[in-house]
Amino acid sequence: MKGLFLSFIIHYFLLFANLGFSFEIRIGIETSDPLQISGDGYFEIYGPDGFIGRRFNSGINLVSHNNGIIVGGYGVFSPPIFIIGVGESYPKLSKRRYRGTIEINKKQEILQAINTVDIEEYLYGVIKMEINTKWPMETLKAQAVLARTFAYQSLGKYNKRGYDLCDEVCCQVYRGINAEDERAIFAVNKTTGEVLYYNKSLANIYYHSTCGGKTTNPKSVWGGRENLFSSVVCPYCSGSPNYSWKLYLSFDDISSKLNIGNVSSINCIYTSDGRVAKIIINGKRIFGNEFRKLFGTTKVKSTLFRIEEKKNGIMLIGKGYGHGVGLCQWGAKKMGDFGFTYKDILSFYFPGCEVKRILED
């Protein structure tokens, strides 16, 4: 009982150390065995029963063990193990430095690392990974508001895995201090606590590289009932290198991917805003978004395309890059170039939504 109580106290002490009592988020940053922890200065190691040791820079291996976790040079301890930097130093996992606390748990017989960090500081390590930080500051502020909204929406999303978000593209790409950038930090700080609301709820936010002249609705891409945002005609993203594109697919490649034999017919069903809802090949129906994944989303860059039949194959003639829902990043860049504010940008791509501080109501 004493151990559990101490674990509780240590956990919450570490969560709020050097951060103040602000909102925090848990990010799954690595699952491996062993894990190597080090620092860029002093760092301390805690277990459920208290302090384990202090190190300076040098790495230490943590290895899964039947009775807990081996903390190299110190022994075997019950999880969780907490790693925290001392003063202005930060703990490192592999080669990445992180603010906040690194918590090590066992997931079956594999070690799982979770970074618990203030949401605002989490965003420092996100923005550069999601958008070009050389772009106009108002564009970066718009991205910061969206990334923050997504983070708040995600609190508790993956509780069963022990964290709120992962650090990959399926959530938001996060690389800790290694990805921090002065302009990104400025954009985050200038919009501190600001999120996008639809009525009195956090808006479901989406963003993508290039819409190709017109955004679309979530329902058109992923199906379901969500129909919050209307399609917006976007005159701003024509400068994107992916504004228009072409891709040739041979009948042999299509046949192989779909396992259907010789291709005899191809037809498309389009959404009201001109994107491919379904593509029908030899009578087999495939959702447009699944078609992209099947042939590669970096090749079939969007579902905004038409088909021209060629000898032994088809040519996709398309526009845009990404799912086309929500913020068009290249359009937001041009709006920033033209002097629009971040609130102007967000109200354009998310009609009916407004920027407010979290929990302002």
BABADREN-598298 format. One record per atom (N, C-alpha, C): residue in one letter; y, x, z negated. Coordinates in pm, whole numbers, plus 50000, padded with zeros to 5 digits. Last residue first. Layout:
# residues N
AYXZ ...
//
This chain:
# residues 361
D529214839952205 D529284826052162 D528854824452017 E528554866552230 E529974863052211 E530134848652162 L526144879052275 L526284870652155 L527714866552126 I527704903752468 I526444898152418 I526694890852286 R530644894152641 R529964903152548 R528734896152492 K530404883952985 K530814881952845 K530114892152759 V530884873753312 V530674885353225 V531234882253087 E529244845753464 E530424852653413 E530014863953319 C528154826853756 C527914835053637 C529214841453590 G528774814553991 G528494805953876 G528234813553748 P527294839154200 P528204827654184 P527784818654069 F526834868854216 F526184859554124 F527104847554099 Y528434882154394 Y526984882254419 Y526204872854326 F530984876254287 F530694874154429 F529194872954452 S530894883754024 S531084869454053 S530804866354199 L530614911554058 L529524903753999 L529684888854027 I533074918554173 I531814921654241 I530694912754189 D534894910953975 D534964904954109 D533624906554181 K534084928353775 K533904914053753 K534004906353885 Y534834952653884 Y533404950153862 Y533144935353838 T537394946454136 T536934950354003 T535454947253989 F538114960154461 F537644949054378 F537204954454241 G538824980954630 G539644978454513 G539254966354430 F537234989354835 F538344980454870 F539214976854750 D535245003154702 D536145010554790 D537405002454821 G533934981054588 G534624990654503 G535634998954582 M532874970454822 M533834962454746 M534614971254650 K531134991254886 K532274988654974 K533324980054902 K529314988454671 K530045001154695 K531294998454777 A528294963254711 A529114965554592 A529894978554605 G526804968454941 G527934959254948 G528874961154830 W524924985154830 W525814990654931 W527014981454954 Q523714966554651 Q524384978554602 Q525324984754704 C523864933554605 C523624942954715 C524404955554681 L522584914454344 L523584924454385 L523074932954500 G520334889254458 G521334893954363 G522294903954422 V517754899554680 V518224890154578 V519274896654490 G516544916954859 G517674909054906 G518254899354804 H514504935454828 H514154921154827 H515304912054866 G515134962655063 G514894956754932 G514654941854943 Y517474965855305 Y516454973555233 Y516324967655093 G518534954455638 G518524955355494 G517354963055435 K516824940655918 K518064944355852 K517824945155702 G514594946956203 G515044941656075 G516394946556029 I512084941656403 I513504944756417 I514204938556296 L508934953556463 L509744946256367 L511184950856383 M506864951156735 M508034958156683 M508744948856586 I503294953556770 I504524945756754 I505644954856704 G500754962757018 G501334961656884 G502564952856881 N500034967457281 N499124971957174 N499724971057033 K503244964257386 K501924967857430 K501144973557311 K504854940357165 K504834951957252 K503404954657297 E506784913457052 E505454918357087 E505574929557189 E509004913656790 E508874914456935 E507504920256967 I510134895556509 I509034902856573 I509164902356724 R512684900856260 R512034892856364 R511014901756434 F513524902155908 F513184908056037 F512644897356132 L513844905255609 L514834900255704 L514554906955839 T512334916455420 T511704905255492 T512684898955591 S512544952655445 S512944939755391 S512124928955461 K511214974955541 K512264976755440 K512774963755380 V508404987055591 V508914973455613 V509984971655506 K508635012755460 K508535011255605 K509014997455649 T508745010055194 T509695019655251 T509655019355403 T506694992855141 T508054987555130 T509114997455178 G503794989055326 G504684998855262 G506124994155260 F502084970255410 F502374980855506 F503354991255450 L501904954455178 L500694958355249 L500944970255341 K504504948555106 K503704957355020 K502494962855094 R505204931355318 R505944943755294 R505094953555215 F503414910655272 F503324918155397 F504034931455383 E504404900755036 E503094907255034 E502884915455160 N506764889355131 N506854900255034 N505534907855025 G505734869055301 G506554880055353 G506614891955260 F502324859555261 F503714858655219 F504474871055265 I500204851755523 I500564862155425 I502024860155389 R497504834055666 R498874833755617 R499104844255508 K495664835955958 K495714840155818 K497164841155773 G495734831056226 G495584819656137 G495624823055989 N496324856056328 N494994850256353 N494704838656256 I498814856056099 I498114864856193 I496684859956207 I501884846555997 I500564841056026 I499904849456135 I503994852055728 I503614856755861 I502154852655882 K506554835455547 K505144838155571 K504964843455712 A509294840555534 A508604834655419 A507114837655427 V511604862455639 V510214858555665 V509584853455537 R514934848655634 R513934858555597 R512524853355624 G516914829155682 G516494838155788 G515494848955753 D517524810155497 D518494820955516 D517964832155605 S515354793455493 S516604787955546 S517654798755567 T512574814355602 T513334806855502 T514624801755566 Y510104811255866 Y511304816955806 Y511894808055698 I507024821855973 I507724810455915 I508894816255836 C505744837256270 C506454838056143 C507024824456103 N502664848156425 N503824839256415 N504454840656278 I500314861456641 I501214864456528 I502404855056534 S496954864556760 S498224857056750 S498994861156625 S494914883356772 S495084874056884 S496394866356880 V493584913856690 V494724905156667 V494944896456791 N490134918456611 N491214919456708 N492324909356680 G489594918756251 G489144920356390 G490344921156483 I490614918155995 I490504905456068 I489954906856210 N491754934455783 N490314932755801 N490004919655876 L494304941455747 L493954927755711 L492464924855723 K494354968355824 K494934964655696 K494464950755650 S493164966856080 S492544974655974 S493034970355836 S495004951256222 S493614946856209 S492914953856094 I497244967756210 I497274954256150 I495854949256124 D496304989756354 D496724991356215 D496734978056142 D495844977856604 D494734984256531 D495064985856383 F498364969956680 F497374959556651 F496194965356572 S500944989656519 S499914987756622 S498964976456580 L504264984856461 L502944983756400 L501924981056509 Y507444999756441 Y506334995956529 Y505034995856449 L510524990156322 L509214995756286 L508164990456382 K514024995156266 K512914990656350 K511624997256304 W517094984056110 W515944992856124 W514924986756219 S520304983055948 S519374978356051 S518274988656070 Y521094994055706 Y521604980855743 Y520744974755854 N520515018055597 N519405008755618 N519874994755655 P522835031355550 P521935037155651 P520745028155681 S525615008755520 S524355013955466 S523505020055577 G527784996155623 G527795010755621 G526525016955566 S527504969155582 S527174974255717 S527174989555723 C528054954555353 C527034965155346 C526684971455481 Y529924933155355 Y530324946155301 Y529304957455318 P529714906255390 P530274913955501 P530504928655467 C527304884155306 C527874896855259 C528394904955378 V526784852155199 V527074860155319 V527844872455274 V524344844254963 V525744847954984 V525874856055112 S522344817854841 S522464828954934 S523954831454961 S522644809454493 S522654806054635 S522754818754717 F520574812154216 F521644818154293 F521544814354440 L518424796454110 L519734797054046 L520844801654140 N515814788254137 N516724786154250 N518174787054202 E512474790054063 E513784795654032 E514704794954154 R509934781654111 R510974771454108 R512384777154092 G507844800454341 G508164794254213 G509334784754225 G508674829454542 G508164815954523 G508564810454388 W509844853454594 W508694853454503 W508094839554481 V511794847554793 V511044860154792 V509754858954714 S512924823054752 S512564826654890 S511694839054896 K513564823654484 K512474814854528 K511994818554668 P515834840454472 P514544844854419 P513364836554470 N517664839854785 N517354833954655 N516004838854604 T519634865954941 T518724854654942 T518464850054798 T522514877955129 T521544878455019 T520654866155026 K523304892555433 K523164879855363 K522124881455252 G523504917855536 G524484907955579 G524404894655508 G521644934455419 G521604932755564 G522514921755615 C521484942355157 C521034928755189 C520944926355340 T520304970954999 T521094965955112 T520594952155152 S519084975654731 S519914985254805 S520864978454903 H519384952254457 H518634958954563 H519594967754641 Y518864932654160 Y519694940754249 Y518804948354345 Y519084905053936 Y518334912754035 Y519324921454111 I518854885953633 I519574894753725 I518604902353816 N519344856453492 N518244864253548 N518834873053657 A521814856553231 A521414853953369 A520174861953404 L521564843252909 L521594855252991 L521094851853131 S523254811552870 S522074820052863 S522274832652946 K525144792652910 K525134799352780 K523914808252761 N525824798653241 N526044788753137 N526034796153003 Y524734829953259 Y524734817953341 Y524724806253243 Y526194862053201 Y525704849153152 Y525724838753264 L525784896153176 L526044885153268 L525404872453214 V527444916652928 V526284911953002 V526694900253091 E528764942952736 E528994932452834 E527734929452915 G528504964552564 G528114951352516 G528254940152617 T530904983552731 T530024982552613 T529764968052572 T532104992652955 T531594978852958 T530734975952836 K532735018752912 K533835009752947 K533404995052953 N530215030252877 N531135029152763 N532275019352789 V529175029253139 V528505022253029 V529485019852915 A530995045753273 A530815031753315 A530165023453205 F530575070053136 F531895063653134 F531775048853169 I527935075353206 I528275073153066 I529615066053054 A528315079353483 A527445068553436 A527775065153291 R529905102053479 R530455089653535 R529615077553491 E528155120953362 E529435117653300 E530005104353350 D524755113353316 D525785117253411 D527125112553352 E521265118053244 E522615113853209 E523655120353300 A518685125553279 A519295117753388 A520735113553356 N517965138353046 N517885145853172 N518605138653286 I517925119152848 I519125127452862 I519135134952993 G515865094753018 G516455100952901 G517675109152932 R515095081453244 R514655095253230 R515345102453115 Y514075051553388 Y514765057553273 Y514215071653253 V514215024453603 V513855038553591 V514735044953483 Q513144993853472 Q514275001453525 Q513905016153505 C510304982753585 C511284978353484 C512654983253532 C509194994253803 C508844980253777 C509704974453666 V509955021053791 V510715012053878 V510384997353855 E509605030953439 E509405032053583 E510105020853659 D509365030153166 D510465038153222 D510375039653373 C508934997253019 C508445010553055 C509615018253117 L510174978452735 L510184982152877 L509444995152896 D509334974252469 D510054963952542 D509994966152694 Y506044980852319 Y507404984252358 Y508034972652437 G503424974252270 G504134981852168 G505554985452203 R502064957352424 R501894971552456 R502634980452357 K502914933452327 K501484936452315 K501184951052347 N505614933152405 N505244935352264 N503784939252247 Y507134933052638 Y505824939352636 Y505374942552494 K509474918752564 K508704914952682 K507284920452680 G511234925252364 G510004918252327 G509084915052443 L513894924852579 L513504927252440 L512284918752404 S514804918352830 S513454924152818 S513014926752676 Q517404910452822 Q516394900652862 Q514984905452829 Y518544935252767 Y518524924852664 Y517514913952695 A518124947753018 A517564953452896 A517494942952786 F519584931553193 F518144932653210 F517484937953083 T522144937053096 T521624923353092 T520104923553101 R522324964153161 R522354960053020 R521784945953005 A522294962853438 A521224970253370 A521164966353222 L524674948353480 L523374942853520 L522224949753448 V526584966053378 V526474952553322 V525114946453356 A526154988053548 A525934989353405 A525764975653339 Q526964977853795 Q525564981753776 Q525244982753627 A529694975153742 A528894963353776 A527414966153754 K530335002153705 K530474992853592 K529654980153617 L529935011653963 L529065016553856 L529155007453733 T532024998454091 T530644995854132 T529665000054023 E534165010553968 E533974996253948 E532564991953990 M533945037054062 M533675034053922 M533455019253897 P532245042854375 P533405038454298 P533045034354155 W529645069154364 W530285057154419 W531435052654330 K528255087954241 K529465092554308 K530235080754369 T525905077254149 T527025077654055 T528295083954114 N523925054954308 N524615067554332 N525875068054245 I521455039854091 I522575038954185 I523225052654197 E519335044853920 E519345032153993 E520445031154098 M519675067953786 M518385066153851 M518355053653939 K522145065153667 K522015074953777 K520705073253853 I521445045753465 I522375042853576 I522195052253694 V519715055253257 V519245046053361 V520125046153485 G520735068953045 G519645075353119 G519075066753231 Y522615051352942 Y523065064452991 Y522015070953080 L521045030852842 L521665029052974 L522205042153031 Y520425041152589 Y519355039352689 Y519955038352828 E522865037852472 E522435051452504 E521245051352598 E522855009952444 E523925016452522 E523515030652562 I520585006152280 I520595001052418 I521675007852501 D519235033152095 D520295023352110 D520385018952257 V515675037052101 V517025042152124 V518005030552132 T512515049752088 T513365039252031 T514795044352032 N510035057352304 N511375061652267 N512155049552215 I506645063752257 I507675053452270 I509005059052222 A503535074252376 A504855078252327 A505865067252358 Q500175073352288 Q501255066152356 Q502585070052291 L497005088052340 L498285087752270 L499355081052355 I493835071352347 I494885078652416 I496185077552337 E491935054552254 E491765068752221 E492805077552288 Q493965028352190 Q492535031452198 Q492375046152163 K496675044352147 K496305032652225 K494865034652263 K498425056251872 K497175056951947 K496945043652017 N501875067651892 N500805058951844 N499515061951920 I504885082551819 I503575084751880 I502535075851812 E508275079951899 E507185075051812 E505865076851886 I511305095251895 I510055094351969 I508955090851870 T514595081851860 T513335086251799 T512195085551899 G517675091952011 G516895083251925 G515635089851873 R517385107852335 R518135103552218 R517215094852132 Y515295133052477 Y515575118952449 Y516465117452327 R514355154052750 R514975152152619 R515355137452601 R511405164352917 R512555155152909 R513045153852766 K509085177752952 K510305185152982 K511555176452970 S507235165852693 S507055173452817 S508365180852843 L509875155052509 L508495151752542 L508245157252681 K512065166552261 K511635166952400 K510165162952409 P514815156852048 P513405159852072 P513085159252221 Y517965173352012 Y517195161952060 Y515735165952081 S520715181351789 S519565184851874 S518765172351907 E522715177151609 E523035175051751 E521875178751843 G520635168151349 G522015170651388 G522255167351534 V517395169451471 V518235171851354 V519645175251401 G515325144351624 G516155156251629 G517025157251505 I512095132751535 I513535130351540 I514275143551542 I509105115651566 I509785128251596 I511265125251609 F506455101051384 F507835100051433 F508425113951453 I503335086051427 I504035098451400 I505425097251461 P501735056651282 P502485063851385 P503085076951333 P498545074051243 P499735070251320 P500465058751250 S497515097650998 S497425084151051 S498685081151132 F496815131951080 F497615121751011 F497395108151078 V495565164151030 V495325151051091 V496065140451009 G497665194051051 G496505186251011 G496405172951085 Y499485213651131 Y499745206151007 Y498545197950959 G498885225051373 G499335233751266 G499545226851133 G499475195851556 G499115209951561 G499725218251449 V498275168051439 V499605173851458 V499435188851444 I495975145551548 I496115159451506 I497535163951540 I495775112951432 I496395121851531 I496475135851472 G492755097751333 G494205096351351 G494725105151463 N490085102651323 N490725098551198 N492235097151210 N489445110851582 N488785099051526 N489495093551402 H492485119451754 H491355123251670 H490745110551612 S494725131652004 S493985120451945 S492755125551870 V497245155351936 V495965152452001 V495285140851928 L500145172452002 L499585161251929 L498355156652005 N501505205151986 N500625195452051 N500165184651954 I504775217252006 I503665214051919 I502815203351988 G507155243152092 G506335231452118 G505215229752018 S510225253451934 S508855256051980 S508015243351991 N512775243651820 N512495245551963 N511015245251999 F511695244851509 F512875248951586 F512435252151728 R510545219151282 R510325229751382 R511665233151448 R509155206550983 R510345208851065 R510075220451158 G506805180850870 G507285194550894 G508535194850978 I506385155950740 I505265164950773 I505755179150792 F507485130950515 F507805143050592 F506565151550615 G505415100950486 G506615109150468 G506675121450558 D503275085750546 D503455089450405 D504625099050384 P503315082350823 P503435070550737 P503715073850591 G505235111850917 G504085103050926 G504275091250833 Y507545131651103 Y507225123050990 Y505945115351021 I509225160751189 I508045152551214 I507725144851086 E512295172051339 E511435169451224 E510335159551260 F513875199351506 F513385185651504 F512395184151390 Y516495220751617 Y515595216251512 Y515155201851534 G516525223051970 G517045227551841 G516035223351735 D515405208552159 D516425218152204 D517185223452082 G511785206652119 G513165202552096 G514115212252158 S508565191152172 S509375202852136 S510795197852111 I505255180052217 I506585177252167 I507295190552138 Q502775169952433 Q503475181552378 Q504905177752342 L499755152252390 L501175151652419 L501845163952359 P496425155752544 P497405156052435 P498825153452485 D496985124352662 D496345131052550 D495885144852598 S499305097252731 S498525109052767 S497855114652642 T501945079952837 T500625077652777 T499725088952823 E505455076352791 E504305084252838 E503035079952765 I507375057152729 I507755068352814 I506575077052859 G508445025852662 G507215033352679 G507445044652777 I511145019852456 I510755023152593 I509445030952591 R512874996552275 R511725005352271 R511205007352413 I516254994152164 I515204990352257 I514115000852252 E518744980151948 E517914990951998 E516794985552084 F522044972551846 F520814968351910 F520054980351966 S523124990151548 S523364983351675 S522014979851736 F524035005451303 F523214993451311 F523574985551436 G523885040551393 G524545028651342 G523665016551364 L522775064551467 L523045054651571 L523885043051520 N521845082551281 N522835087351378 N523225076851482 A519085062351225 A519705075151198 A520615079251313 F517675039751283 F519115038451271 F519825051651243 L515015047951300 L515585039751406 L517105040051402 L514565061151061 L514645068851185 L515285060851296 F514505039650884 F515475050450865 F515675058050995 Y512355025550983 Y513695019950998 Y514795029950969 H510235043550926 H510445037851060 H511875033151076 I510425047650652 I510665058750745 I511005053450883 I509765021850557 I511055027750525 I511405038850624 F507135018850659 F508185009150692 F509565015350672 S505855040150534 S505915039650680 S507035030450725 L506065032150269 L506785044050313 L506935044350464 F504315010150280 F505715008250244 F506555020050292 L501905022450348 L502485012650438 L503965010550410 G501505038550121 G501665044550253 G502315035150351 K501205019349920 K502325028649913 K502595034850050 M498805008350000 M500005000050000 M501255008750000 
//
